[in-house]
Amino acid sequence: MDDQQILQRIHALVEEEHDLLSRRESAGAEQHARIAHLEETLDQCWDLLRRRRARQSAGLDPDGVEVAPVAQVEGYLQ
């Protein structure tokens, strides 16, 4: 997956998240779970994009980066 594909994925996930959030008050447990999953997936995508760009800036192959597990991405300190 290249940077453009990652950005397209991010935009699609954000659109879905915004749609679900706009209906959050009437949402059931399934929709709340989907929102949580979208947030985790978005964090993974942003992390992947940042790490790919860092490798590219360092003159390394950005394709050598793989998606980090949710537990790792969600465990980063702010």
C-alpha positions in Angstrom: 0.0 0.0 0.0 1.5 3.4 -1.0 0.9 6.7 0.7 -1.9 7.7 -1.7 -3.8 4.5 -1.0 -3.3 5.0 2.8 -4.7 8.6 2.5 -7.7 7.3 0.5 -8.3 4.7 3.1 -8.1 7.4 5.9 -10.6 9.6 4.0 -13.0 6.7 3.6 -12.8 5.8 7.2 -13.2 9.4 8.4 -16.4 9.7 6.2 -17.8 6.6 7.7 -16.9 7.7 11.2 -18.5 11.1 10.7 -21.7 9.5 9.4 -21.9 7.2 12.4 -21.1 10.0 14.8 -23.9 12.1 13.3 -26.3 9.4 14.3 -24.7 8.5 17.6 -27.6 9.3 19.8 -29.8 6.7 18.1 -26.9 4.2 17.6 -27.0 0.8 19.1 -24.2 -1.2 20.6 -23.1 -2.5 17.2 -22.7 1.1 15.9 -20.7 2.1 19.0 -18.4 -0.9 18.5 -18.0 0.1 14.8 -17.0 3.6 15.8 -14.4 2.2 18.2 -13.1 0.0 15.5 -12.9 2.9 13.0 -10.9 5.0 15.5 -8.4 2.2 16.1 -8.1 1.6 12.3 -7.6 5.3 11.7 -4.8 5.4 14.4 -3.2 2.4 12.6 -3.4 4.2 9.2 -2.0 7.5 10.5 0.8 5.6 12.3 1.7 3.7 9.1 1.7 6.8 7.0 4.0 8.6 9.6 6.4 5.7 9.7 6.5 5.4 5.9 7.3 9.1 5.5 10.0 8.9 8.2 11.7 6.0 6.4 11.4 7.8 3.1 13.0 11.0 4.7 15.8 8.8 6.0 16.5 7.5 2.5 15.1 4.1 3.3 12.4 2.0 1.5 9.0 3.0 2.8 7.6 -0.3 1.6 9.5 -2.0 4.5 6.9 -0.7 7.0 4.0 -2.9 8.0 0.8 -2.0 9.9 1.4 -2.0 13.6 -0.9 -3.9 15.9 -3.8 -2.0 17.5 -2.3 -2.7 21.0 1.0 -1.0 20.0 -0.6 2.0 18.3 -3.1 2.6 21.1 -0.3 2.3 23.7 1.7 5.2 22.4 2.2 8.0 24.8 0.9 11.4 23.8 
